[in-house]
Amino acid sequence: MLSFLNLCHVSLMFLNLFSLSGVRSCYDEGKRVAETLMFDYHRQHGIEIRIARIFNTYGPRMNIDDGRVVSNFIAQAIRGEALTVQKPGTQTRSFCYVADMVNGLMKLMNGDNTGPINIGNPGEFTMLELAENVKELINPEVTVTMTENTPDDPRQRKPDITKAKEVLDWEPKVVLRDGLVLMEDDFRERLAVPKKTKA
């Protein structure tokens, strides 16, 4: 294939790791369309733009039952419910604490680079590792159960933040375990479930 492209003098080839017609494709493609429209508007009207590719973000004040994995696990652990991991549990995600995300976005907005720039935490965890961390930190008595997964669930989401480091002098500071504890305090207050005191 590369030989054919070379014969045709093709200088750029698009490769996509995600399905363009799958159940989740509208989510991925919608973000790409938004980027394209922003750049077109920038070129046509000279408007300054900044494009950040935001990866999974978590922290206090998230909606407790919003369906995201971090808030789900923390709420389940505080309520004493089983942590529900979607099969196979080996799919990976990276989680960026909200204060780090805001710092990265501010640096992008105040800089000269239009982007796109990935902003996220490259620390990678399987869903089972995340569940075990939440269990250990918040409620060791809960169980972890497996549930069916959604179609087209990506096997991996991990940002390459090389450009953010080089252009913005930015990288995340808060490690997942520390961020989970900060979230726990906020969730416990809103759920009105205090920590158990040790006897």
N, C-alpha and C positions, 0 to 999 in steps of 0.2 A: 504494500500500500504506500509506504513512504517513497519507494522508487517511482511509482506512478505520479505522486504529488510533485516530486522533484522534476520529472519530465514535463509536467504541466506548469512549472515555475510557480507553484503555490508556496507562498512565504509564511502563511499562518494557517494552522489547522486547529479546529475546535474539538476538544475531547471533553466529554461530560461523564462524571462518575455516577450520576443519578438518572433514573428513568425520566424521559421527557413526556411520557404518556401515562405514568403510573398514578395511583390514587393520590399521592402527595405532590405530584409534579406542579400543580397550580401554585403551591406555596413557594417552592424553589424558583420556578420560572417567574412568578410575580415579583419577587425581589430583584431578579435580573432585569426585568422590564423596567422597574422603577429606576434602577441605576442608569439604564440606557436613556430613558426620558429625561433624567436629571442632566446627563451629559449633553444631550441635544439642546435642552433649554439653556445650558451654560454657553454652548457654542453660538447659538442663535441670538441670545440676548445679553451676553456678557455678565450674567449674574454669577456671583461667587457661590460655589457649592462645596460641600464636604460630604464624602460618602464613607460611612463606616459600615463594615460588615460585623454586626454584633453577634457574638456567640452566647450560648446559654449563660444567663445572668441570674443570680439569686441573692437574697438578703432580706432583712427585716422589712415589714410592711407589704410583703407579697400577699396576694389573696390566698387565704388558707386552703381553699378547695378549688384552685384554678386548673388542676389537671397536670401541672408540671411535676416532674419526678421529685425534685428536692422538696418542694412544699408538701407534696403527697406523703413522702416518707416521714417527714418531721411531724406532720399532723397525725399520721397513723401511729407513730411511736408514742407521742404524747397522749393520745387517746387509748393506748394499750391495744391497738388493732394490729393485725398481721401486716407486715410490709409487703406490698404486692409488686413483684418484679415481673416485667414482661419477658417471656421466653425469647432467646435462650439464656439471657442474663449476662452474656459475654459481650454484647454490644457496648461500645464505649461512648462516653460523652466527656466534655470538659466544662468546668463550671467556674465562672468569674464572679467574684464578690462585687456587689453593687458599687461600693466606694471606689474600687479599682476601675470599674467600667466608667463611672462618671469622670474620674481623673483622665482616663484615656480619651474620652469624648471631648473633654475641655481642651486637652492638648491638640487634638485634631482641629477643633473649631478655631482655636487661636493661632494655628500654624498656617503655612502657605500651601500645603499639599492638598489637592482636591480628593485624593484617594483613587480607588477604594483601598482602604486599610482594614485588615482584620483586627478586631479588638475582642480579646477573650483571654482565657487562661489556658495555656497548652497542657497543663496537668491533666492526664487522661485516666479515667476510672471506668471499670465495667459497672453495669447496673448492680450486679451482686456486690461488688466492692463498696459502692455507695450505700447500699442497704446495710451492709455489715458495719460500716462506719457510723451510720445513724443509729443502728441498734446499740452498738458499743457506747456511744456518747450520750444517748438520750434515754433508752429503755432496754436494757439487756434481757428483759423478760419476754419481749415480743418475738414472734416467729417470722420467718421469711417464707412467703409462698410464691409459686410461679403461676402466671396467668398467660392467656394467649396474647400474642403480639398483634399489632396493627399491620396491615399490608404495607410493603415498601418502606418499612422502618430502616433507616440507615444503620449500617453496621458500625460506623465510626463517625464522630464529629470532633475534630481536633483542629484548632486554628494554627496556622503558621503565622506567628507574630514577628517574623524577622523585619518586615517593613516598619511595623510600629516601633520596634526597638531602634532601628536606624534613623527613621524620619522624625519620630515623635519623642525619642528618648524615653519610651514608656514600656513598662512591663508590670504585670500584676504583682502585688505584694502579699495579699491575704491567702493563706493556704486553706484548702477546703475544710479541714477539721476545725480550724479556728472560726471560719465563717458559719459553719453549722451550729456551733455553740451560740454565736450571736443571734442567729435566727431562732434558735430554741427559746431563748429568753423572751423574745417578742411574741412568738406563737403561744407560749404558755400564758403570757399576760392576756392576750386576746381570747384564748380558749378558756381562761379562768381555771387552769389546771396547774397548781404549784408543783415544784419539784418535791419528790419524796425526801424526807429527812432521814439520814442514816441513824439507826438506833445505837 
